[in-house]
Amino acid sequence: MSYNAFAFPWEQVVKDLNSNIAKGLGAHEVKSRLAQYGENYLPAHARKGKLAILKDQFANPIFYILSIAAVLSFVFSEWLEAITVCIVILITILIGFFMELSAVRSLELLRDIGQMECRVIRSGKTVKVPVTQLVPGDILTFGIGDVIAADARLISTENLEMKEAILTGESTPVEKDSKTLGQNIPVTDQKNIVFKGTSVNRGSGKAIVVAIGSGTVLGEIQLLGESAEETGHPLDKKLNQLSKRLVWVTLAFVFPITLFGILRGQDLLIMLETGIALAVATIPEGLPVVVTIALARGMLKLSKKKVVIKKKNGSCGDPWFNYHGRYR
């Protein structure tokens, strides 16, 4: 059953989950729920290796154009121009590689957040268990500095403030309480829910687990990031279109000039050299590195604010407004 725990009194949530705030779950019940729901972890997906990321940097028309320009410059002993073009290619590839590597690894880190022990009430005793062993219905207890191991409905609080920057990007702590909220409340306003991966800034609390693993908000964010459609940014698309046009424009000028020169009786080698020189001159070698540096500066500014940019697949829905804790 799909259930908005924030919209119901905590007593109702505890009853629906067949739990007990004083005794928690028994060992047999925990084992049964582990078999039913699985362990509390974010599933690992195929890790994108460095070689794959590096290979992606070569799938760009401008790279092939610059490579041709570099080869031709070497052929005609234009050493300074050839070396300059090679440096441009190297800079462009390295910047793209490190920026994509940073974004990919940041998404992978989401899976490892909160991999530790947590305090729960089981069989009437407060014990520490691995976060992977949490199940829906477990009663969590936590205090300042603790990282929440699953999405949970608050039962009681003592001056509780949570750091939710990992979900919202806001550094300001959020005050929490156990009051019942209305329906259709976005995640950012669910004051009676503590979310996996967030940490306690002040106070303490007790809560009942309502969602684990990929069913948590953090899990949905990871799934959205990993299922995001691979696409280039608008500037990259425009640059690719320009590159293709440059190829055709270059051919449209170079081929007729070379052909007319040969037909007029000019030396074949001289006309070929002239045509190649015109082709090299047409290519704006500095454009790719200028665009790459401009994009890199913007990404660096965003990275300082802990932003990871991925294109969201529209079919996935919006996790901030379509969140449901699934526990039965």
DRENDO-1510 file (C-alpha; in Angstrom, 1 decimal, always signed):
<recs>
REC; n; res; u; v; w
REC; 1; MET; +0.0; +0.0; +0.0 .
REC; 2; SER; +1.2; +3.5; -0.8 .
REC; 3; TYR; +1.0; +5.8; +2.2 .
REC; 4; ASN; +1.7; +9.4; +3.0 .
REC; 5; ALA; +2.9; +9.0; +6.5 .
REC; 6; PHE; +3.2; +12.8; +7.1 .
REC; 7; ALA; -0.6; +13.2; +6.6 .
REC; 8; PHE; -1.6; +10.8; +9.4 .
REC; 9; PRO; -1.1; +10.9; +13.2 .
REC; 10; TRP; +2.0; +8.9; +14.2 .
REC; 11; GLU; -0.2; +6.6; +16.3 .
REC; 12; GLN; -2.0; +5.6; +13.1 .
REC; 13; VAL; +1.3; +5.0; +11.3 .
REC; 14; VAL; +2.6; +2.8; +14.2 .
REC; 15; LYS; -0.7; +0.8; +14.2 .
REC; 16; ASP; -0.6; +0.4; +10.4 .
REC; 17; LEU; +2.9; -0.9; +10.6 .
REC; 18; ASN; +2.0; -3.3; +13.4 .
REC; 19; SER; +4.8; -1.9; +15.6 .
REC; 20; ASN; +5.1; -0.7; +19.2 .
REC; 21; ILE; +6.9; +2.5; +20.3 .
REC; 22; ALA; +8.0; +1.0; +23.6 .
REC; 23; LYS; +9.1; -2.4; +22.5 .
REC; 24; GLY; +9.7; -2.0; +18.8 .
REC; 25; LEU; +9.9; -5.1; +16.6 .
REC; 26; GLY; +10.8; -8.6; +17.7 .
REC; 27; ALA; +13.7; -10.6; +16.2 .
REC; 28; HIS; +11.3; -12.9; +14.3 .
REC; 29; GLU; +9.3; -10.0; +12.9 .
REC; 30; VAL; +12.5; -8.2; +11.8 .
REC; 31; LYS; +13.7; -11.4; +10.0 .
REC; 32; SER; +10.3; -11.7; +8.3 .
REC; 33; ARG; +10.3; -8.1; +7.1 .
REC; 34; LEU; +13.9; -8.3; +5.9 .
REC; 35; ALA; +12.8; -11.3; +3.7 .
REC; 36; GLN; +9.8; -9.2; +2.5 .
REC; 37; TYR; +11.4; -5.8; +1.8 .
REC; 38; GLY; +15.1; -6.6; +1.5 .
REC; 39; GLU; +18.0; -4.8; +3.1 .
REC; 40; ASN; +18.1; -1.0; +3.5 .
REC; 41; TYR; +20.7; +0.2; +1.0 .
REC; 42; LEU; +20.7; +2.0; -2.3 .
REC; 43; PRO; +21.3; -0.4; -5.2 .
REC; 44; ALA; +24.7; -0.2; -6.9 .
REC; 45; HIS; +24.6; +0.4; -10.6 .
REC; 46; ALA; +27.3; -0.2; -13.2 .
REC; 47; ARG; +30.1; +2.1; -12.3 .
REC; 48; LYS; +31.2; +4.3; -15.2 .
REC; 49; GLY; +35.0; +3.8; -15.5 .
REC; 50; LYS; +37.5; +6.5; -16.2 .
REC; 51; LEU; +38.3; +5.0; -19.6 .
REC; 52; ALA; +34.7; +5.2; -20.6 .
REC; 53; ILE; +34.5; +8.8; -19.5 .
REC; 54; LEU; +37.6; +9.7; -21.4 .
REC; 55; LYS; +36.3; +7.9; -24.5 .
REC; 56; ASP; +33.2; +10.1; -24.4 .
REC; 57; GLN; +35.4; +13.2; -24.8 .
REC; 58; PHE; +36.4; +12.1; -28.3 .
REC; 59; ALA; +32.8; +11.8; -29.6 .
REC; 60; ASN; +32.7; +15.4; -30.8 .
REC; 61; PRO; +32.9; +16.6; -34.4 .
REC; 62; ILE; +35.1; +19.5; -33.4 .
REC; 63; PHE; +37.7; +17.1; -32.1 .
REC; 64; TYR; +38.0; +15.4; -35.5 .
REC; 65; ILE; +38.3; +18.8; -37.3 .
REC; 66; LEU; +41.0; +19.9; -34.9 .
REC; 67; SER; +42.8; +16.6; -35.3 .
REC; 68; ILE; +42.8; +16.9; -39.1 .
REC; 69; ALA; +44.1; +20.5; -38.7 .
REC; 70; ALA; +46.9; +19.3; -36.5 .
REC; 71; VAL; +48.0; +16.5; -38.9 .
REC; 72; LEU; +47.9; +18.8; -41.9 .
REC; 73; SER; +50.0; +21.4; -40.0 .
REC; 74; PHE; +52.6; +18.8; -39.2 .
REC; 75; VAL; +52.6; +17.7; -42.9 .
REC; 76; PHE; +53.4; +21.2; -44.1 .
REC; 77; SER; +55.9; +21.8; -41.3 .
REC; 78; GLU; +53.7; +24.5; -39.6 .
REC; 79; TRP; +55.2; +23.4; -36.3 .
REC; 80; LEU; +53.9; +26.3; -34.1 .
REC; 81; GLU; +50.4; +26.0; -35.4 .
REC; 82; ALA; +50.5; +22.2; -35.1 .
REC; 83; ILE; +51.7; +22.3; -31.5 .
REC; 84; THR; +49.1; +25.0; -30.6 .
REC; 85; VAL; +46.2; +22.9; -32.0 .
REC; 86; CYS; +47.4; +19.8; -30.1 .
REC; 87; ILE; +47.5; +21.9; -26.9 .
REC; 88; VAL; +43.9; +23.1; -27.6 .
REC; 89; ILE; +42.8; +19.5; -28.1 .
REC; 90; LEU; +44.5; +18.3; -24.9 .
REC; 91; ILE; +43.0; +21.2; -22.8 .
REC; 92; THR; +39.5; +20.5; -24.2 .
REC; 93; ILE; +39.7; +16.8; -23.5 .
REC; 94; LEU; +41.1; +17.2; -20.0 .
REC; 95; ILE; +38.6; +19.8; -18.8 .
REC; 96; GLY; +35.7; +17.7; -20.2 .
REC; 97; PHE; +37.1; +14.6; -18.6 .
REC; 98; PHE; +37.6; +16.0; -15.1 .
REC; 99; MET; +34.2; +17.8; -15.0 .
REC; 100; GLU; +32.3; +14.7; -16.1 .
REC; 101; LEU; +34.3; +12.5; -13.7 .
REC; 102; SER; +33.4; +14.8; -10.8 .
REC; 103; ALA; +29.7; +14.7; -11.6 .
REC; 104; VAL; +29.6; +10.9; -12.0 .
REC; 105; ARG; +31.4; +10.3; -8.7 .
REC; 106; SER; +29.2; +12.8; -6.9 .
REC; 107; LEU; +26.2; +10.8; -7.9 .
REC; 108; GLU; +27.8; +7.5; -6.8 .
REC; 109; LEU; +28.5; +9.0; -3.4 .
REC; 110; LEU; +24.8; +9.3; -2.7 .
REC; 111; ARG; +24.7; +5.5; -2.4 .
REC; 112; ASP; +27.3; +5.4; +0.4 .
REC; 113; ILE; +25.7; +8.1; +2.6 .
REC; 114; GLY; +24.7; +6.8; +6.0 .
REC; 115; GLN; +26.5; +3.4; +5.7 .
REC; 116; MET; +26.9; +2.9; +9.5 .
REC; 117; GLU; +25.1; +1.7; +12.6 .
REC; 118; CYS; +22.0; +3.3; +14.1 .
REC; 119; ARG; +20.1; +3.0; +17.3 .
REC; 120; VAL; +16.7; +1.2; +17.3 .
REC; 121; ILE; +14.3; -0.2; +19.8 .
REC; 122; ARG; +13.9; -4.0; +19.4 .
REC; 123; SER; +12.3; -6.4; +21.9 .
REC; 124; GLY; +12.1; -3.5; +24.4 .
REC; 125; LYS; +15.8; -2.7; +24.3 .
REC; 126; THR; +17.7; +0.1; +22.6 .
REC; 127; VAL; +20.4; -1.6; +20.4 .
REC; 128; LYS; +22.8; -0.6; +17.6 .
REC; 129; VAL; +22.2; -2.4; +14.3 .
REC; 130; PRO; +23.8; -1.9; +10.8 .
REC; 131; VAL; +21.7; +0.5; +8.7 .
REC; 132; THR; +21.2; -2.3; +6.1 .
REC; 133; GLN; +19.2; -4.2; +8.7 .
REC; 134; LEU; +16.6; -1.6; +9.2 .
REC; 135; VAL; +13.0; -2.5; +8.2 .
REC; 136; PRO; +9.7; -0.6; +8.0 .
REC; 137; GLY; +8.2; -0.4; +11.5 .
REC; 138; ASP; +11.6; -0.1; +13.3 .
REC; 139; ILE; +11.6; +2.6; +16.0 .
REC; 140; LEU; +14.6; +4.9; +15.5 .
REC; 141; THR; +16.2; +7.0; +18.3 .
REC; 142; PHE; +18.7; +9.7; +17.4 .
REC; 143; GLY; +20.5; +12.7; +18.7 .
REC; 144; ILE; +22.9; +15.5; +17.7 .
REC; 145; GLY; +25.4; +14.5; +15.0 .
REC; 146; ASP; +23.5; +11.3; +14.0 .
REC; 147; VAL; +22.8; +10.6; +10.3 .
REC; 148; ILE; +19.3; +9.3; +9.6 .
REC; 149; ALA; +19.4; +5.9; +8.0 .
REC; 150; ALA; +15.9; +5.7; +6.5 .
REC; 151; ASP; +12.9; +7.9; +5.9 .
REC; 152; ALA; +10.9; +7.9; +9.2 .
REC; 153; ARG; +7.7; +9.5; +10.7 .
REC; 154; LEU; +8.5; +11.4; +13.8 .
REC; 155; ILE; +6.9; +10.2; +17.1 .
REC; 156; SER; +8.5; +12.7; +19.5 .
REC; 157; THR; +11.1; +15.4; +19.4 .
REC; 158; GLU; +13.2; +17.5; +21.8 .
REC; 159; ASN; +14.2; +20.9; +20.1 .
REC; 160; LEU; +15.0; +18.9; +16.9 .
REC; 161; GLU; +16.7; +20.6; +14.0 .
REC; 162; MET; +17.8; +18.7; +10.9 .
REC; 163; LYS; +20.4; +19.5; +8.2 .
REC; 164; GLU; +18.7; +18.7; +4.9 .
REC; 165; ALA; +21.2; +20.3; +2.5 .
REC; 166; ILE; +21.8; +17.0; +0.8 .
REC; 167; LEU; +18.1; +17.0; -0.4 .
REC; 168; THR; +17.2; +20.7; -0.7 .
REC; 169; GLY; +20.6; +22.4; -1.1 .
REC; 170; GLU; +19.6; +24.8; +1.7 .
REC; 171; SER; +22.2; +25.1; +4.5 .
REC; 172; THR; +19.8; +26.5; +7.0 .
REC; 173; PRO; +18.7; +23.8; +9.6 .
REC; 174; VAL; +15.1; +22.8; +9.5 .
REC; 175; GLU; +13.0; +22.6; +12.7 .
REC; 176; LYS; +11.0; +19.3; +13.1 .
REC; 177; ASP; +8.1; +18.2; +15.1 .
REC; 178; SER; +5.6; +15.3; +15.1 .
REC; 179; LYS; +2.4; +17.3; +14.2 .
REC; 180; THR; +0.2; +15.8; +11.5 .
REC; 181; LEU; +0.2; +17.6; +8.2 .
REC; 182; GLY; -2.3; +17.8; +5.3 .
REC; 183; GLN; -2.2; +15.9; +2.1 .
REC; 184; ASN; -0.1; +16.8; -1.0 .
REC; 185; ILE; +2.7; +18.4; +1.1 .
REC; 186; PRO; +6.0; +18.6; -0.8 .
REC; 187; VAL; +9.1; +17.0; +0.7 .
REC; 188; THR; +10.6; +20.4; +1.6 .
REC; 189; ASP; +7.6; +21.1; +3.9 .
REC; 190; GLN; +7.3; +17.7; +5.6 .
REC; 191; LYS; +8.3; +18.8; +9.0 .
REC; 192; ASN; +7.2; +15.5; +10.7 .
REC; 193; ILE; +9.5; +13.3; +8.5 .
REC; 194; VAL; +13.2; +12.8; +8.8 .
REC; 195; PHE; +14.9; +11.7; +5.6 .
REC; 196; LYS; +17.7; +9.2; +4.9 .
REC; 197; GLY; +21.1; +10.9; +4.6 .
REC; 198; THR; +20.1; +14.1; +6.6 .
REC; 199; SER; +21.8; +14.7; +9.9 .
REC; 200; VAL; +20.7; +16.0; +13.3 .
REC; 201; ASN; +21.9; +19.6; +13.9 .
REC; 202; ARG; +20.3; +20.0; +17.4 .
REC; 203; GLY; +18.1; +18.1; +19.8 .
REC; 204; SER; +16.9; +14.5; +19.6 .
REC; 205; GLY; +14.0; +12.5; +18.5 .
REC; 206; LYS; +12.2; +9.2; +18.0 .
REC; 207; ALA; +10.7; +8.1; +14.8 .
REC; 208; ILE; +9.2; +5.0; +13.0 .
REC; 209; VAL; +10.7; +3.9; +9.7 .
REC; 210; VAL; +8.3; +4.2; +6.8 .
REC; 211; ALA; +10.6; +3.8; +3.8 .
REC; 212; ILE; +14.0; +2.1; +3.2 .
REC; 213; GLY; +16.5; +1.8; +0.4 .
REC; 214; SER; +15.5; +3.0; -3.1 .
REC; 215; GLY; +12.0; +3.8; -1.7 .
REC; 216; THR; +13.5; +6.8; +0.3 .
REC; 217; VAL; +13.7; +10.3; -1.1 .
REC; 218; LEU; +17.5; +10.0; -1.3 .
REC; 219; GLY; +17.0; +6.7; -3.2 .
REC; 220; GLU; +14.6; +8.4; -5.7 .
REC; 221; ILE; +17.1; +11.2; -6.3 .
REC; 222; GLN; +19.8; +8.6; -7.0 .
REC; 223; LEU; +17.6; +6.7; -9.4 .
REC; 224; LEU; +16.7; +10.0; -11.2 .
REC; 225; GLY; +20.3; +10.9; -11.5 .
REC; 226; GLU; +21.4; +7.5; -12.9 .
REC; 227; SER; +18.4; +7.2; -15.3 .
REC; 228; ALA; +18.8; +10.7; -16.5 .
REC; 229; GLU; +19.0; +10.9; -20.3 .
REC; 230; GLU; +22.5; +11.5; -21.6 .
REC; 231; THR; +22.5; +14.7; -23.6 .
REC; 232; GLY; +24.7; +17.6; -24.5 .
REC; 233; HIS; +24.2; +21.1; -23.2 .
REC; 234; PRO; +22.7; +23.6; -25.6 .
REC; 235; LEU; +26.0; +25.3; -26.3 .
REC; 236; ASP; +27.6; +22.0; -27.1 .
REC; 237; LYS; +24.8; +21.2; -29.6 .
REC; 238; LYS; +25.3; +24.6; -31.2 .
REC; 239; LEU; +29.0; +24.0; -31.5 .
REC; 240; ASN; +28.5; +20.6; -33.1 .
REC; 241; GLN; +26.1; +22.2; -35.6 .
REC; 242; LEU; +28.7; +24.9; -36.4 .
REC; 243; SER; +31.4; +22.3; -36.8 .
REC; 244; LYS; +29.3; +20.4; -39.4 .
REC; 245; ARG; +28.6; +23.6; -41.3 .
REC; 246; LEU; +32.2; +24.5; -41.3 .
REC; 247; VAL; +33.1; +21.2; -42.9 .
REC; 248; TRP; +30.6; +21.8; -45.7 .
REC; 249; VAL; +31.6; +25.5; -46.1 .
REC; 250; THR; +35.3; +24.5; -46.3 .
REC; 251; LEU; +34.7; +21.9; -48.9 .
REC; 252; ALA; +32.5; +24.3; -50.9 .
REC; 253; PHE; +35.4; +26.8; -51.1 .
REC; 254; VAL; +38.4; +24.6; -51.2 .
REC; 255; PHE; +37.3; +22.0; -53.7 .
REC; 256; PRO; +36.3; +24.4; -56.5 .
REC; 257; ILE; +39.4; +26.6; -56.0 .
REC; 258; THR; +41.7; +23.5; -56.2 .
REC; 259; LEU; +39.9; +22.1; -59.2 .
REC; 260; PHE; +39.9; +25.4; -61.1 .
REC; 261; GLY; +43.6; +25.9; -60.5 .
REC; 262; ILE; +44.4; +22.4; -61.8 .
REC; 263; LEU; +42.1; +23.0; -64.9 .
REC; 264; ARG; +44.0; +26.2; -65.6 .
REC; 265; GLY; +47.3; +24.3; -65.7 .
REC; 266; GLN; +48.7; +25.2; -62.3 .
REC; 267; ASP; +51.0; +22.7; -60.6 .
REC; 268; LEU; +49.0; +19.9; -59.0 .
REC; 269; LEU; +51.1; +19.8; -55.8 .
REC; 270; ILE; +50.9; +23.6; -55.4 .
REC; 271; MET; +47.1; +23.6; -55.8 .
REC; 272; LEU; +46.8; +20.7; -53.3 .
REC; 273; GLU; +48.9; +22.6; -50.8 .
REC; 274; THR; +46.9; +25.7; -51.4 .
REC; 275; GLY; +43.6; +23.9; -50.9 .
REC; 276; ILE; +44.8; +22.3; -47.6 .
REC; 277; ALA; +46.1; +25.6; -46.4 .
REC; 278; LEU; +42.7; +27.2; -47.0 .
REC; 279; ALA; +41.0; +24.3; -45.2 .
REC; 280; VAL; +43.3; +24.7; -42.1 .
REC; 281; ALA; +42.8; +28.5; -42.1 .
REC; 282; THR; +39.0; +28.0; -42.1 .
REC; 283; ILE; +39.0; +26.0; -38.9 .
REC; 284; PRO; +38.7; +28.2; -35.7 .
REC; 285; GLU; +41.1; +26.3; -33.5 .
REC; 286; GLY; +40.6; +28.6; -30.5 .
REC; 287; LEU; +36.8; +28.2; -30.4 .
REC; 288; PRO; +36.5; +24.8; -28.6 .
REC; 289; VAL; +38.9; +25.8; -25.8 .
REC; 290; VAL; +37.1; +29.1; -25.3 .
REC; 291; VAL; +33.7; +27.4; -25.1 .
REC; 292; THR; +35.1; +24.6; -22.8 .
REC; 293; ILE; +36.8; +27.1; -20.4 .
REC; 294; ALA; +33.6; +29.2; -20.3 .
REC; 295; LEU; +31.5; +26.1; -19.4 .
REC; 296; ALA; +34.1; +24.9; -16.9 .
REC; 297; ARG; +34.0; +28.2; -15.0 .
REC; 298; GLY; +30.3; +28.0; -14.7 .
REC; 299; MET; +30.5; +24.3; -13.5 .
REC; 300; LEU; +33.2; +25.2; -10.9 .
REC; 301; LYS; +31.0; +28.0; -9.5 .
REC; 302; LEU; +28.1; +25.6; -9.2 .
REC; 303; SER; +30.3; +22.9; -7.7 .
REC; 304; LYS; +31.3; +25.2; -4.9 .
REC; 305; LYS; +27.7; +25.3; -4.0 .
REC; 306; LYS; +27.6; +21.4; -4.0 .
REC; 307; VAL; +25.5; +21.3; -7.1 .
REC; 308; VAL; +25.5; +18.2; -9.4 .
REC; 309; ILE; +24.0; +18.8; -12.8 .
REC; 310; LYS; +22.3; +16.0; -14.7 .
REC; 311; LYS; +19.4; +16.2; -17.1 .
REC; 312; LYS; +16.3; +14.8; -15.6 .
REC; 313; ASN; +14.2; +12.3; -17.6 .
REC; 314; GLY; +10.7; +13.7; -17.7 .
REC; 315; SER; +9.1; +10.3; -17.4 .
REC; 316; CYS; +10.5; +9.7; -13.9 .
REC; 317; GLY; +8.3; +12.3; -12.3 .
REC; 318; ASP; +9.3; +14.9; -9.7 .
REC; 319; PRO; +10.5; +13.4; -6.4 .
REC; 320; TRP; +9.7; +16.6; -4.5 .
REC; 321; PHE; +5.9; +16.3; -5.2 .
REC; 322; ASN; +5.3; +12.6; -5.9 .
REC; 323; TYR; +6.9; +11.0; -2.9 .
REC; 324; HIS; +5.2; +8.1; -1.2 .
REC; 325; GLY; +6.7; +6.0; +1.5 .
REC; 326; ARG; +6.1; +2.4; +0.5 .
REC; 327; TYR; +6.0; +0.0; +3.4 .
REC; 328; ARG; +3.2; -2.5; +3.1 .
</recs>
